[in-house]
């Protein structure tokens, strides 16, 4: 029982940190001029703006559904969506800037994967019961 509480605290810390990272990153993609964003990254500006919106939505999805208890299943889905974004970010960073810098999006992606798995399988929402399908 105590292990579940500690895991829940660790997941909340990870969710809060990730939400801050994605709010900052997504906001910067919406605020920065496109010319400045595309200088080092070989991607179209409108696509980077779309990624910025997705990151902000993902940041909100990491925290709000679980916190408010409204559709808490959206929290692990948001984390899984952010994992997909971070796979792309890792590949782009690896090709454009090298392996050292690519460790940053890789680490953030692994943390998002931890939240997705933790909220999906390890700590189901309060009051929910997992129903096993009978074959």
C-alpha positions as CSV (number, residue, x, y, z in Angstrom):
1,X,0.0,0.0,0.0
2,X,2.8,2.4,0.9
3,X,4.6,1.6,-2.3
4,X,1.5,2.7,-4.3
5,X,1.5,6.0,-2.5
6,X,5.2,6.6,-3.2
7,X,4.7,5.7,-6.8
8,X,1.8,8.1,-7.1
9,X,3.9,10.9,-5.6
10,X,6.8,10.1,-8.1
11,X,4.3,10.1,-11.0
12,X,2.8,13.4,-9.9
13,X,6.3,14.9,-9.7
14,X,7.1,13.6,-13.2
15,X,3.8,14.8,-14.5
16,X,4.4,18.3,-13.1
17,X,7.9,18.6,-14.4
18,X,6.9,17.3,-17.9
19,X,3.9,19.7,-17.9
20,X,6.3,22.6,-17.2
21,X,8.8,21.5,-19.9
22,X,6.0,21.1,-22.5
23,X,4.3,24.3,-21.6
24,X,7.6,26.2,-22.1
25,X,8.6,24.3,-25.2
26,X,5.2,24.6,-26.8
27,X,4.9,28.3,-25.9
28,X,8.3,29.0,-27.5
29,X,7.2,27.3,-30.7
30,X,4.2,29.6,-30.8
31,X,6.0,32.8,-29.8
32,X,9.3,32.6,-31.7
33,X,9.5,33.9,-35.3
34,X,9.4,31.0,-37.8
35,X,12.7,32.1,-39.4
36,X,14.5,31.7,-36.1
37,X,12.9,28.3,-35.3
38,X,13.8,26.8,-38.7
39,X,17.4,28.1,-38.7
40,X,18.7,24.9,-37.0
41,X,15.8,22.5,-37.5
42,X,15.1,21.2,-41.0
43,X,11.3,21.3,-40.5
44,X,8.6,23.6,-42.0
45,X,7.5,26.5,-39.7
46,X,3.8,25.6,-39.7
47,X,4.6,22.1,-38.7
48,X,6.7,23.4,-35.7
49,X,3.7,25.6,-34.7
50,X,1.5,22.5,-34.8
51,X,4.0,20.7,-32.6
52,X,3.8,23.6,-30.2
53,X,0.1,23.4,-30.0
54,X,0.3,19.6,-29.5
55,X,2.9,20.1,-26.7
56,X,0.7,22.6,-24.9
57,X,-2.4,20.4,-25.2
58,X,-0.2,17.4,-24.0
59,X,1.0,19.4,-21.0
60,X,-2.6,20.2,-20.0
61,X,-3.5,16.6,-20.6
62,X,-0.7,15.3,-18.3
63,X,-2.2,17.1,-15.3
64,X,-5.8,18.2,-15.6
65,X,-7.8,15.0,-16.3
66,X,-6.1,13.1,-13.4
67,X,-6.2,16.1,-11.1
68,X,-9.9,16.8,-11.7
69,X,-10.9,13.2,-12.0
70,X,-12.7,14.0,-15.3
71,X,-11.8,11.4,-17.9
72,X,-8.5,10.5,-16.1
73,X,-7.8,8.0,-18.9
74,X,-6.8,11.0,-21.0
75,X,-3.6,11.5,-18.8
76,X,-1.8,8.3,-20.0
77,X,-3.0,9.0,-23.6
78,X,-1.5,12.5,-23.4
79,X,1.7,11.1,-22.1
80,X,1.7,8.5,-24.9
81,X,1.2,11.2,-27.5
82,X,4.1,13.2,-26.1
83,X,6.2,10.0,-26.3
84,X,5.5,10.0,-30.1
85,X,6.5,13.6,-30.4
86,X,9.7,13.0,-28.4
87,X,10.6,10.0,-30.7
88,X,10.5,12.5,-33.6
89,X,12.4,15.1,-31.7
90,X,15.1,12.6,-30.8
91,X,15.6,11.5,-34.4
92,X,15.6,15.1,-35.7
93,X,18.0,16.3,-33.0
94,X,20.3,13.3,-33.6
95,X,20.6,14.0,-37.3
96,X,20.8,17.8,-37.0
97,X,22.9,18.3,-33.8
98,X,24.5,15.0,-32.8
99,X,24.1,12.3,-30.2
100,X,25.0,14.4,-27.1
101,X,22.2,16.9,-27.5
102,X,19.8,14.1,-28.6
103,X,19.9,12.7,-25.1
104,X,17.7,15.6,-23.9
105,X,14.6,14.7,-25.9
106,X,15.3,11.0,-25.4
107,X,15.3,11.5,-21.6
108,X,12.1,13.6,-21.7
109,X,10.5,10.9,-23.9
110,X,11.4,8.2,-21.5
111,X,10.0,10.2,-18.6
112,X,6.7,10.6,-20.6
113,X,6.7,6.8,-21.2
114,X,7.1,6.2,-17.5
115,X,4.1,8.4,-16.8
116,X,2.0,6.8,-19.6
117,X,2.8,3.3,-18.2
118,X,2.5,4.3,-14.6
119,X,-0.9,5.9,-15.0
120,X,-2.2,3.2,-17.4
121,X,-1.1,0.1,-15.5
122,X,0.4,0.9,-12.1
123,X,-2.0,3.5,-10.5
124,X,-5.5,3.3,-11.9
125,X,-7.7,6.3,-11.1
126,X,-9.5,6.4,-7.7
127,X,-12.8,4.6,-7.8
128,X,-12.1,2.8,-11.1
129,X,-12.2,-0.9,-11.4
130,X,-10.5,-2.7,-14.2
131,X,-12.8,-5.2,-15.8
132,X,-11.2,-8.2,-17.5
133,X,-12.9,-9.3,-20.7
134,X,-14.0,-12.9,-20.6
135,X,-13.3,-15.0,-23.6
